Amino acid sequence: MELNHVTCISPYEARKIIALRGRKGLFWTLENGRYIGIDNRDGNAWTEEFDTREACERWLRRETDG
């Protein structure tokens, strides 16, 4: 898998990845009107909420404004 490939998943799949930390990669889902980013590259399932998909994907790809 490409290092910066971001995959859209369902809220159910997101909860499973966060709980089990088995599937490695970068993921986003939409839940309750918020974009949830899940960075599970290293098996720690880091999560963050965003207002936009673009902001979510920038965070997942570790792109910064400065």
matplotlib code that plots the C-alpha trace (Angstrom):
import matplotlib.pyplot as plt

x = [0.0, 1.2, 2.4, 0.1, -3.0, -6.1, -9.0, -12.7, -14.3, -17.6, -18.1, -18.4, -15.0, -13.5, -14.6, -13.2, -9.8, -9.7, -10.6, -8.5, -5.7, -5.2, -5.6, -2.7, -3.0, -4.7, -8.4, -11.3, -15.0, -17.9, -19.9, -22.3, -21.3, -17.6, -14.7, -12.7, -9.1, -7.5, -3.7, -3.0, 0.4, 2.1, -0.7, -1.6, -4.8, -4.3, -7.6, -8.6, -11.9, -12.2, -14.8, -13.7, -12.4, -9.5, -8.3, -8.7, -6.6, -3.9, -3.6, -3.4, -0.7, 1.2, 1.0, 1.5, 0.9, 4.3]
y = [0.0, 3.5, 5.3, 8.3, 6.5, 7.5, 5.1, 6.0, 3.6, 3.2, 4.3, 0.6, -0.2, 2.9, 1.7, -1.8, -0.3, 1.9, -1.0, -3.8, -1.8, -4.6, -3.0, -0.7, 2.5, 5.9, 6.1, 8.6, 8.3, 10.7, 10.5, 13.0, 15.5, 15.4, 13.9, 11.5, 10.8, 7.5, 7.2, 3.6, 3.4, 2.3, 0.4, 3.1, 4.3, 8.0, 9.9, 13.5, 15.2, 17.8, 20.1, 19.2, 16.2, 18.2, 19.2, 15.6, 14.3, 16.9, 15.8, 12.2, 12.9, 15.1, 18.1, 21.4, 25.0, 26.1]
z = [0.0, -0.8, 2.3, 1.9, 0.5, 2.5, 2.5, 3.2, 5.6, 7.3, 10.9, 11.9, 10.3, 12.0, 15.4, 14.6, 13.6, 16.7, 19.0, 17.4, 15.7, 13.3, 9.9, 9.2, 7.1, 6.9, 7.1, 7.3, 8.0, 8.4, 11.6, 13.1, 10.5, 11.4, 9.5, 11.7, 10.6, 11.8, 11.5, 12.1, 10.3, 13.5, 15.1, 17.6, 15.8, 16.4, 15.8, 15.2, 14.2, 11.5, 9.9, 6.3, 4.5, 3.1, 6.6, 7.6, 4.7, 5.2, 8.9, 7.8, 5.2, 7.8, 5.5, 7.3, 6.4, 7.4]

ax = plt.figure().add_subplot(projection="3d")
ax.plot(x, y, z, "-o")
ax.set_aspect("equal")
plt.show()
